C-alpha cells in the first residue's frame, strides 16, 4: 500500500490545507507516514513570504531526494506559484501545482499512486491506526488571498484576491470536525479579518463566529492572525472574554513608526494599534496578545526602530514574532535602499529578547493557577526521543496560548482538561493535570 507524507512551510492556511488533504488522501486508500524519509510520496506545501522560507523549501526537497531517492515529490503552495519551472527541474519532483490548481491536489496525488480518487466509503489504509495522522486541533481554512497591497508583501500576487468559504460550508465542516472528536478548531485565513467581504451575500467574521458558536458539541475556537485595521470595537468586544473563543489574539502590526507604516502602504497609525490592544486587554485581562513585526524595512532609521521598540515594551503584548525584512522581487520596497544586514540582525535580536522577557512575565503571572487546556501531544516511556529517566509526558495548550508540559495525562489527545501551573522556566511551563 503506497504511503504519503505532507510537509508544511509557512502559515496556518498552509497547515489547514494540508489537514484537509491528509484526510482526503487517506480516504482514497493511501497510508499516512509521518516520516518523509520513509514515504513513497512526499507533498510539500511551500512558502515564499521571505527569502529564507524559499531556501528552506529547496533545501528540504534536496534533502529528501538524497535520503529517500525512491520517493516522488509533489510541490505546491506559494513558492510553486512563483518558481514552477525551477522547482520542476529539482530532483525527484514529479509534479508542481501552483496555488490556482491546489484544490485538486488529493486527486492528483492519488492518481500518481495509481488509486482512482478519494472515496469516504473506502476509508483509511488497512492496519493504520485510526487517528495517527490527526492533529490534536483541527485547522479550518475559511478565507484565502488578500486585497491589500503592502509594499513589502508578495502574497497577493501568488494567492490572488480575497476569497471566502461560504458560511454554510464552513458550518458543515465544523459540525463534521466536532463529530470526529475535535474539541478545538482553529480558523485560518490569509486575511481572516476580510472574511465575507467578497461574497454577494455579504457576511463578516463576527457573523461567522456567532454562527459557529451555536454548533452543538463545540469546545472552543481559536483565531489565526487578525488585521488591527479591521478589528473594530464590536469584534473586539465579542472575542474578549468569550468562553467559546480562545483568549489568544494575534495581530499583524508590522511596525509602530507612522512614517514606516506609510512607506509600507499600511494606512494606519500607531494610535489605532494602541486603541485596539487597550480594548482587548481591558476586556480580557488574561488574554495572550501577540503580533507580527518587521525590522530592517528599507529606510528604517534608528529613531524609527526606537519608536517600535518603545511601543512594544509599553504595550500589553505578551509576545511578538519578529521578521527581518526580506526583499521580494516584484514588490515596491525591494527596489528601495536597504538597511545593512548587520543592523537588521542587531535590531531583530533586541526585539526577540524583549519578546522572550515579556512572555516569561506573562506565563509567570499564572503560577499556581488552574486553567483549561487541550491535550496536543503525548509521549510514553517507549518513545526513543525521551530523556533518560523520563517515563513520559504530555504537552497541553491553554486557551490563552500557554504551552504546559505535564508528567502524565490520562485524557487522550484533543480532549480539554484542567491543568495547574507549577513551574515557569525560561522557555517552557510545567504543570499537573487536575482531576475533574
C-alpha atoms as one frame of an Amber mdcrd trajectory, in Angstrom:
protein
   0.000   0.000   0.000   1.647   3.301  -1.070   2.406   5.786   1.681   2.407
   9.578   1.703   3.638  12.418   3.869   2.864  16.137   3.834   5.425  18.727
   4.911   4.287  22.301   5.544   6.202  25.529   5.304   4.797  28.889   6.304
   1.395  29.970   7.510  -1.608  28.488   9.273  -3.504  28.483   5.979  -0.976
  26.018   4.568  -1.439  23.882   7.665  -5.216  23.977   7.283  -4.981  22.993
   3.616  -2.714  20.069   4.438  -5.007  18.984   7.244  -7.861  18.621   4.730
  -5.629  16.970   2.100  -4.405  14.359   4.559  -7.958  13.341   5.357  -8.925
  13.111   1.667  -5.814  11.148   0.629  -6.291   8.653   3.446  -9.908   8.180
   2.387  -8.518   7.338  -1.049  -6.640   4.419   0.482  -3.073   5.668   0.895
  -1.255   5.083   4.161  -0.108   8.120   6.106   3.581   8.103   7.067   4.858
  10.819   9.388   8.498  10.390   8.325   9.166  11.774   4.813  12.337   9.689
   4.534  10.121   6.567   4.547   7.270   7.810   2.363   6.525   6.824  -1.231
   5.060  10.260  -1.997   6.008  13.496  -0.248   3.775  16.546  -0.651   5.486
  19.881   0.012   3.189  22.830   0.747   5.642  25.675   0.235   6.044  29.287
   1.336   7.533  32.346  -0.366   6.949  35.003   2.294  10.698  35.510   2.801
  13.886  34.530   1.001  14.716  32.225   3.896  11.366  30.436   3.524  12.096
  29.742  -0.142  15.597  28.492   0.687  14.181  26.171   3.338  11.765  24.653
   0.807  14.512  23.933  -1.709  16.824  22.605   0.985  14.117  20.170   2.109
  13.465  18.956  -1.451  17.164  18.235  -1.982  17.381  16.510   1.418  14.507
  14.125   0.630  15.910  13.367  -2.820  19.166  12.416  -1.089  17.751  10.443
   1.856  14.788   8.844   0.078  15.731   8.531  -3.619  12.763   6.250  -4.337
  10.237   8.865  -3.249   8.303  11.113  -5.582   7.684  14.734  -4.594   4.628
  16.869  -5.253   5.270  20.561  -4.645   2.544  23.165  -4.276   1.988  26.454
  -2.469   3.350  29.949  -2.893   6.911  29.000  -3.882   5.461  26.727  -6.564
   3.392  29.653  -7.831   6.457  31.870  -8.232   9.038  29.302  -9.319   7.137
  26.490 -11.051   9.750  25.783 -13.736  12.752  25.961 -11.409  11.166  23.651
  -8.822  10.019  21.286 -11.556  13.649  20.704 -12.519  14.680  19.708  -8.996
  15.463  16.034  -8.258  12.560  13.621  -7.633   9.893  16.286  -8.250   7.086
  14.564 -10.143   4.514  17.337 -10.098   4.355  21.070  -9.379   0.923  22.500
  -8.620   0.543  26.286  -8.397  -1.969  27.715  -5.942  -4.576  28.005  -8.670
  -4.595  24.197  -9.008  -4.045  23.044  -5.425  -7.783  22.427  -4.932  -7.363
  19.201  -6.883  -4.224  18.055  -5.095  -5.669  14.938  -3.389  -6.905  13.576
  -6.711  -3.550  14.245  -8.392  -1.640  12.525  -5.566  -3.936   9.515  -5.678
  -3.539   9.316  -9.455   0.248   9.241  -9.064  -0.182   6.372  -6.614  -2.473
   4.520  -9.008  -5.692   4.890  -6.994  -8.919   6.205  -8.513  -9.585   9.080
  -6.126 -10.984   9.993  -2.697 -13.777   7.731  -1.506 -15.077   8.064   2.038
 -16.521   4.572   1.810 -13.084   3.085   1.197 -11.647   4.521   4.403  -8.055
   4.594   5.636  -5.496   2.010   4.660  -5.859  -1.343   6.334  -3.965  -1.683
   9.590  -3.382   2.048  10.021  -4.302   3.390  13.475  -7.465   5.447  13.116
  -6.093   8.796  14.247  -2.331   8.565  13.908  -2.362  11.260  11.244  -4.658
  13.636  13.059  -3.548  16.864  14.636  -4.775  17.434  18.141  -6.545  20.575
  16.975  -8.486  20.874  13.736  -7.416  23.607  11.315 -10.061  25.007   9.007
  -9.362  27.419   6.142 -12.254  29.860   5.783 -10.564  32.583   3.702  -7.717
  32.913   1.198  -5.984  35.732  -0.671  -5.655  39.435   0.123  -6.896  42.676
  -1.441  -4.301  44.860   0.284  -1.071  45.863  -1.412   1.540  46.300   1.298
   4.779  47.354  -0.401   6.812  44.522   1.170   4.430  41.624   0.535   4.315
  39.194  -2.377   1.376  37.140  -1.092  -1.428  38.924  -3.048   0.404  38.141
  -6.305   0.623  34.396  -5.535  -2.699  33.844  -3.761  -4.911  36.345  -5.549
  -7.746  38.473  -4.241  -9.603  37.754  -1.038 -11.927  34.759  -1.300 -14.148
  33.424   1.480 -15.658  29.993   2.003 -19.457  30.212   2.288 -20.859  30.197
   5.808 -22.996  27.105   5.190 -19.957  25.163   4.004 -17.909  26.325   6.992
 -20.638  25.290   9.436 -20.996  21.876   7.807 -17.259  21.342   8.142 -17.278
  22.488  11.777 -20.050  20.016  12.595 -18.089  17.224  10.912 -14.947  18.078
  12.880 -16.905  18.114  16.134 -18.320  14.683  15.257 -14.748  13.460  14.759
 -13.974  14.449  18.326 -12.082  17.690  17.887 -12.543  19.999  20.852 -10.615
  22.956  19.443 -10.950  24.315  15.907  -8.515  26.903  14.541  -9.960  29.241
  11.903  -7.305  30.171   9.353  -7.146  32.794   6.633  -4.532  34.801   4.766
  -6.551  37.870   5.730  -9.089  36.450   8.158 -10.440  39.890   9.053 -11.722
  40.251   5.457 -13.935  37.176   5.723 -17.208  37.574   3.795 -16.473  40.888
   2.108 -16.016  39.246  -1.291 -19.332  37.390  -1.260 -22.521  38.782  -2.814
 -24.478  37.566   0.191 -22.201  39.605   2.428 -21.141  38.365   5.817 -18.433
  39.201   8.302 -16.029  37.371  10.582 -18.205  38.425  13.510 -21.279  36.854
  11.907 -19.369  33.658  11.160 -18.156  33.400  14.752 -21.664  33.855  16.115
 -22.930  31.059  13.855 -20.070  28.677  14.725 -20.607  29.199  18.437 -24.090
  27.703  18.060 -22.757  24.343  16.813 -23.686  21.694  19.354 -20.726  19.981
  20.989 -18.176  22.646  20.000 -15.423  23.079  22.564 -13.699  26.274  21.521
 -12.493  28.255  18.512  -9.037  29.803  18.086  -8.385  32.557  15.549  -5.329
  32.981  13.375  -3.902  36.451  12.729  -6.230  39.465  12.632  -5.678  42.855
  10.996  -5.913  45.640  13.599  -7.194  47.979  10.879 -10.307  45.805  10.622
 -10.709  44.805  14.255 -13.383  47.231  15.349 -14.831  47.670  18.829 -17.741
  45.302  18.176 -15.488  42.448  17.032 -13.013  43.048  19.866 -15.844  43.061
  22.394 -17.256  39.791  21.039 -13.916  37.995  21.113 -12.845  39.228  24.537
 -13.915  37.051  27.441 -15.999  34.780  25.194 -15.879  31.222  26.619 -16.224
  29.771  23.117 -13.270  31.755  21.724  -9.717  31.186  22.903  -8.361  34.276
  24.617  -5.436  34.441  22.243  -5.388  37.266  19.703  -2.556  37.664  17.197
  -2.395  40.913  15.225  -0.465  41.889  12.091   1.064  45.154  13.355   4.351
  45.178  11.353   5.657  48.467  12.820   4.881  51.378  15.146   6.551  54.257
  13.321   3.922  56.228  11.436   6.462  57.063   8.738   7.477  53.433   8.210
   3.850  52.294   8.214   3.137  54.812   5.470   6.106  53.530   3.465   4.774
  50.001   3.954   1.473  51.033   2.380  -0.470  50.440   5.572  -2.956  53.253
   6.084  -2.883  53.218   9.871  -1.150  54.992  12.721   0.195  53.579  15.985
  -2.697  55.233  17.805  -5.080  52.720  16.229  -2.874  49.887  17.451  -2.856
  51.268  20.982  -6.644  51.585  20.947  -7.216  48.004  19.741  -4.709  46.481
  22.172  -6.079  48.529  25.066  -9.640  47.420  24.321  -8.627  43.757  24.139
  -6.611  43.924  27.344  -9.295  45.786  29.316 -11.998  43.308  28.339  -9.808
  40.210  28.693  -7.071  40.727  31.324  -5.750  37.164  30.936  -5.586  37.065
  27.142  -2.400  36.296  25.253  -1.848  39.164  22.826   0.674  38.639  20.042
   1.855  40.483  16.959   3.913  40.229  13.788   6.552  42.946  13.421   9.141
  43.656  10.732  12.587  45.113  11.392  15.023  46.451   8.828  12.370  47.729
   6.420  14.006  49.946   3.749  14.666  53.363   5.222  14.060  52.329   8.844
  16.180  54.708  10.933  17.406  54.345  14.495  14.620  56.711  15.520  12.029
  54.553  13.740  13.323  51.435  15.459  13.324  53.199  18.836   9.640  54.046
  18.318   8.891  50.394  17.543  10.876  49.041  20.485   9.324  51.523  22.901
   5.814  50.772  21.622   6.297  47.036  22.087   7.793  47.446  25.547   4.920
  49.623  26.799   2.148  47.668  25.065   0.092  44.856  26.638   1.501  42.449
  24.053   2.688  39.186  25.618   4.877  38.100  22.689   5.722  39.062  19.121
   7.027  37.286  16.050   9.948  39.266  14.690  10.657  39.113  10.959  13.797
  40.553   9.419  12.764  42.352   6.251  13.385  40.254   3.154  13.204  41.954
  -0.269  10.802  40.113  -2.549  11.209  40.581  -6.278   8.290  42.409  -7.823
   7.330  44.386  -4.705   7.838  48.184  -4.493  10.011  48.002  -1.360  12.522
  45.632  -2.982  13.977  48.395  -5.171  14.478  50.862  -2.313  17.775  51.393
  -0.431  18.158  48.536   2.044  19.149  48.589   5.710  22.501  46.887   6.356
  22.165  43.215   7.314  24.207  43.681  10.495  21.898  46.486  11.640  18.784
  44.454  10.893  20.179  41.468  12.764  21.016  43.576  15.816  17.517  45.076
  15.908  15.908  41.687  15.420  17.843  40.153  18.308  16.873  43.050  20.579
  13.164  42.583  19.883  13.314  38.806  20.205  14.931  39.242  23.615  12.199
  41.685  24.619   9.523  39.253  23.430  11.029  36.431  25.499  11.131  38.700
  28.544   7.508  39.759  28.192   6.298  36.228  27.535   8.129  34.883  30.577
   6.473  37.548  32.746   3.078  36.693  31.271   3.446  32.971  31.971   4.762
  33.618  35.474   1.587  35.547  36.304  -0.338  32.246  36.154   1.897  30.326
  38.558  -0.277  28.199  40.851  -3.411  28.842  38.767  -5.730  26.217  37.291
  -6.629  26.602  33.608  -8.352  24.708  30.804  -6.058  23.247  28.158  -6.297
  20.948  25.153  -4.070  17.863  25.021  -1.862  18.419  21.953   0.822  15.741
  22.344   1.503  12.626  24.390   4.702  10.598  24.645   5.112   7.470  26.725
   8.199   5.798  28.162   8.758   3.835  24.951   9.468   6.966  22.967  13.081
   6.916  21.703  13.261  10.725  21.960  12.562  10.837  25.689  15.247  11.947
  28.109  16.895   9.323  30.312  14.776   8.630  33.372  11.700  10.298  31.894
   8.790   7.869  31.881   6.768  10.006  29.507   4.967  13.323  29.348   2.120
  15.220  27.729   2.014  18.688  26.215  -1.071  20.859  26.700  -2.108  24.242
  25.302  -4.248  26.636  27.302  -6.845  28.837  25.678  -4.563  31.829  26.211
  -1.646  30.171  24.429   0.469  28.846  27.300   2.143  25.544  26.495   2.316
  23.323  29.559   4.297  20.093  29.925   2.907  17.593  32.464   4.455  14.278
  33.580   1.292  12.335  32.760  -2.212  12.853  31.443  -4.995  10.225  31.425
  -7.032  12.094  28.803  -6.483  11.384  25.092  -5.165  13.891  22.578  -7.717
  16.516  21.530  -9.520  16.428  24.875  -9.801  19.544  27.070  -8.630  19.118
  30.667  -7.811  21.303  33.650  -4.156  21.898  34.454  -2.369  23.634  37.329
   0.775  25.666  36.548   3.522  24.537  38.946   6.723  25.941  37.465   7.704
  28.528  34.868  11.061  28.193  33.133  12.691  30.456  30.598  11.406  28.573
  27.563   8.753  26.238  28.975   5.992  25.941  31.556   5.352  22.871  33.687
   2.230  21.756  35.475  -0.008  18.915  36.577  -3.384  17.738  35.355  -6.123
  18.411  37.900  -8.697  15.587  38.271 -12.174  16.732  37.310
